[in-house]
């Protein structure tokens, strides 16, 4: 790995090798999702508490002040919307030249293993990885499942993560599942976990975070379970305590409770 790519990776993953990423790229297929109607209002208060932001170039250029020295993971795939039954029909939507122009630390692309458009999304990934090598920009592969949430099991996620790593992705984002340690063990690049749809309680989010880190995940890339919380700063602070400070679920939830009404 060249120095430039190593340097960009080190912006995302801190000295302990872990990261707390905030995903706010949902609008690329969901539009103005609840609490992202005004992105700047939601994102800016959380910036001091996260290690990087995952977002789209439109949001970056128009809703985030350039004064913020925050590593960016740029969403580089799309071409679909939530109105379509099959979400797997994606293309590369950002050139690596534009990613470099935006001074991003990585780009992100979804793969849909086992879908109608599996070949398309996997070859999209390889094209983006090749371009990333030219510019020293890492690629994060997202093991997307579309609307088929039942795919989030160990066997499927192990397959998807390993394929992404084999094709050259430097980071993989996937879901937490039962036997998650097997997913991590079979993938030789860093894994971060998605939050997925909003969970029933903040304690559920903290428990999932703790279990994923205990199984070997290198961090989280969560969105709705943070900024759709009524107490997003307390939520991200508690998550951060687990990822970077090895806090227990009990300690992290106690921290959340102490911060949520401040």
Secondary structure, DSSP 8 states (H G I E B T S, - for coil): --HHHHHHHHHHS-TTS-EEEEE--THHHH-S-TT-TTHHHHHGGGGGG-SEEEE-HHHHHHHS-TT---EEEEE-EE---TTSS-TT--EE-S-HHHHHHTT-SEEEEEE-TTSTTHHHHHHHHHHHHHHHHHHT-EEEEEE--TT-GGG-SHHHHHHHHHHHHHHT-SEEEE---TTHHHHHHT--SEEEEE--S--S-HHHHHHHHHHHHHTT--EEEESHHHHTSTTHHHHHHHHHHHHHH---HHHHHHHHHHHTT-
